[in-house]
Amino acid sequence: MTVIAFILRRCMLLVLVLIAVSVLTFAIVNVLPGDVATAVLGDMATPQMVEAVRERMGLGQPLPDRYFAWVAGILHGDFGRSLQHGQAIAPMLLGRLGNSAILGGITLAIAAPLSILLGVLAALRPGGVMDRVISGFAVGTHALPEYVIGLLAILAFSIWLPLLPGSSLMDPNENPLSRPEALILPIGVLVIGMLAIISQVTRVGMIQALASPYVRTATLKGLPRWKVVMKHALPNVLPPTVTEIGMYFGYVIGGLVVVETLFSYAGIGQMMTNAVSYRDIPTIQAGVLVVAAAYGIGNLCADVAALVLNPRLRG
């Protein structure tokens, strides 16, 4: 019952966060100085073109009316029409979100267990060779932005060693899994980014757990080392690690702007980049709201998983 109440409270909090995000997003793109239609079309637009865009976006209506009309449309599944493509945003956004979900799901499936494994290995002998190698790799990769790692990957595996395609360019309606070779480099860049943080979170938690009295007691009882680590130490390390993984959920699903743009991957990140370049305000608003929802859902799932893994948190 406590878990259900917790989930309900978090869902209510998520709704409040999404309302705040919608208000801020709508205000930022509509209240800035200057005419929105002119900003969309540019300075060379004719008065007739500006007036047509103003009519399509409903800019003649009061700001609160426009906001509530936008929210009412979202609640009915209508995110508006794209100024760039001239089509409904909802189906376009759904397809792009599905492509990003495939990329993010594979990344999480690889990076989460691998990060935990590397963190545990590094913590078994703090200051040892394995710890230095893993921690050095984590610090080095964390210091490099995703686009630098991506460019190095393209240079190494697409130019020097032409083994993998340097671009994941495809039709947005195409199934990304039909070209698995085009997913390897973007997934690799994302996995490296997650390994850097999560492995170190696991390492710190495991070192603290291995130094705790209950682990020393289990060791003095003569239990095998692997059993002490897996049965007594790791369960206490997983909740904060899972929470950290949940923090990356929204990044992986909706914040792939750099990686998707770099590899021309038809996901929601690339769609938002193109929308910003074209000043497609309805698409920007819809994309930001979906990213915020993905981030909140990811954190909610991580917190629920932490409750399941650690019964002491349920109180």
N, C-alpha and C positions, 0 to 999 in steps of 0.2 A: 504494500500500500504506500509505503514511503517513496519507493521508486516511481510509482505512478504519479504521486503528488509532485515529485521533483520534475518529472517530464512535463506535466501540465504547467507548472510555474515557468519552466524554461521556454515552453511554446508561447506562453503569454508574453514573456520577455522578448522573444524573437519577433513577435508581431509588433511590439512597441519599437524595437530597433528598426524594423523595416519601414514603419511609419515615419520615424525620424529620418531615415536614409532617403525616403521618397520626398519628404519636405525639403531637405537640404539639396538634393539633386535638382529638384524642380526649381528651387530658388536660385541656385548657382547658374543654371543655364538660361534662366528667364529674367532675372533681376539685374544682371550685369549691365553696365552703361552701354547705350547704343541700341539700335534696332536689331532684333533677332533675325528677321528676314534678310536684312542687309548683310548681317554677319554670315548668314548661310550662303547667300548668292555672291557676295563680294561687291567691291565698289563699282564694277563695270556693269552691274545689273540695271536693266531699265525699270522705270517706275511700274510698268505693267507686270513685269516678272516679280517684283517685290510685293505688289499687292496680291498676286496670285498665291504666293507662299504665305503671306499673312492670313489670307482667307483659309487656306488649307490647314494651317496650324491654329486657327481660331484666336489670333493675336488681338483681335478687336474686342474680345470679351475681357471682363475683369479677371485679375490674376487668381483669386480664390475659386472662381467658377471654372477656370481652365484646369486648376489643380484637381478639383473634385471630379470633373469630367474625365480627366486622365486616370485617376484612381478607379472610378467606376468602370471604365473600359478595361482596366487590368483585371479587376475582380470578375469580369465577364470573359476574360481571355483575349481581350483586344488591346494590344500594346501600341496601336496606331499604325501609321504607314511610314515606310522609310523614304526620306527625301532623296537619298542617293539612288535607290533601286526602284522606287515607285511601287512597291508591293507591301503587303501586310508584314509587320515585323514578327508576329508570333510564330508562324511556321518557319521563317528564316532563322529566328533565334533558337527554336527547338532543334533544328538540324545541326546548327553550330554547337549548341550545348551538348548534344549527343556525341559529336566528334571530340569535344574537349573532355567529356566524361570517359570516353574510351581511352584517351591518352592519359588522363589522370588516374583512372582505375588501374591500368597496367603499371603506372609509376608507383602507386601506393602498394600494390601487390608485391612489387620487387623491393622497393626501398624500405618498407616497414620491417619485415623480418630480417633483411640484411643489415639494417642499422642496429637493431637490437643485438644481433649476433656479433657485430663488430664492437659494440659497446661492452658486451659481456667479455669478449676476448681481451679487450684492452684493460679491463678492470681486474682480471685475474692476477696479473703481475704489474701493478702500477710502477711506472718508471722503467719497465723492461723494454726489450726490443720491439715486441708486438705493440705495446702501448705507445711507444714513440712513433712507430710507423703510422699507426691508425690515427693518433692525435695530430701528427704532422700533416697527414693527408687532409684531415678534417679542417684544420686551421688554414691550410693553403687554399683549398677549394672554396671555403667560406669567404676568403678575402677576394675572390674573383667573381665579378658579376656574371650572370647567366649568359649574356651575349659574348663575353670573352671566352668562356668555356665552349660555347657553341661555335664560335669562329675557329677556335683551335681544333675542335672536333671535325669541322668541315675541312679545314686545311690538312689535317692528318689522314682522315679516312675517305675523303672525296677527291682530294687533289694529289697529295703525295702518294697515298695508297688508294687508288680508285676502287674501293671495296663497297662503299655504300653511297646512295644518292645524297647529295648535299641539300636537296630541296624536297619537301613533302607536299609540293603543289598538287592539288587535286580538286575535283569538282566538290562543292559543299555537300551535294547530295550523294556522293560516292561513299561507300563503306570503307573507312580507313584500314580495316583488317584485310581488305583485298590486296593491299600493298604493304605487307609487314616490314619489308626492307626499308621503306620510307619512314617508319616509326622508330627505328633503332636509335638514330642520333638524337632526336628531340627527347625521347624517353631517357636516354643515357644522361643528357644534360640535366634533366629534372631529378633523376635518381641521385646524381652526384650532389646536387643542391640540398636534397633531403638528408643524405648520409652525413653531411658535415655537421648538422645541428643535432639530429636525433641520436646519432651514435655517441656524441659527447654527453647528452642528457642521460642516456642509459649508462654510460661509463661512470659518471658522478654518482648516480643513484646506486649502482652496483657496488662501488667502493664503500659507500656508507653502509649498505646492507651487509656486506661481508665483514665489516668491523663491528657489527651490532652484537649484543650479548646472545641473542637467540641463535645466531649463526655459529658463534663460537661454541655454544652448548651442543649444537648438532654435530660440530666437528669433533668435539671431545668425546661424544658418544660413539665415535668410530664410523660414522656414515661416510660413504664414498664421496669424493669431492664433487663429482657431477651431480649427485643427488642433493647435496647441500646447496649447490648453486641453483639447480632447476626447481627444487621443491620448496626451499626455505628463503632464498635471497630473491630470485627472479620475480615471484608473485608480488613482492612489495615494491619492486622497481617498475613493473608494468603500468600501474595507474598513471603516474606522471608522464611516462613515455607515451602512453596512448593519448593523453591530453595534448601533448606536444604534436603528435601526429595529426590530431584533429585540428590544431591551429594551421596546419599545412593543407588541410582539405580544401578550404576556400581558395588558397593560392593555387593549388594544382588544378582545380576545376575552373575557376574563373579568372585567376591572375596570371594566365599564361601569355600575357601580352608580348613579352620579349621573345620567348621561345617560339611561339606560333608565328610571330611576324618574321623572325629570323629564318625559319625554315618554311615559310609560306604555307603553314598548316591551316586548313580551313576550320578553325575553331572560333569560340566566342571572343578570345583575346584578339585575334586578327580582325574580326568583325568590328570590335570596338576601336581598334587603331584606325581602320579605314573610315569609320564613322566620325572620329575626331578630325581626321584629315579633311573630310568632306563637310564637316560641321553639320552632320546629320543628327540634330538634337533629339528627335524621338527615339532613334536607335541607341544613342548614348544613354538616355534616361532608362530605357528598358534594360540595357546591358548592365548598368551599375546596380539596378535593383535585383537582377538575377544573381549577380556576383555576391551581393550582400546576403541574399537568401542562401546561397550555396555555402558561404562562410559560416553563417549561423547554424545551418543544419549539420555541417561538419563538426562544429564544436559541440552541438547537442549529442550527436552520435558518440563522440569521444568521451563525453562526461558519463553517458549511460554505460558505455563499455568499461569505464573506470569503476563505476559502481558495481558492475557485475564481477569484475576481477578482484575487487577489494571489498568484502562484506562489511568491514568496519566503517566504511564511508556511508553506508546506508542509514546510519543513525544520525 
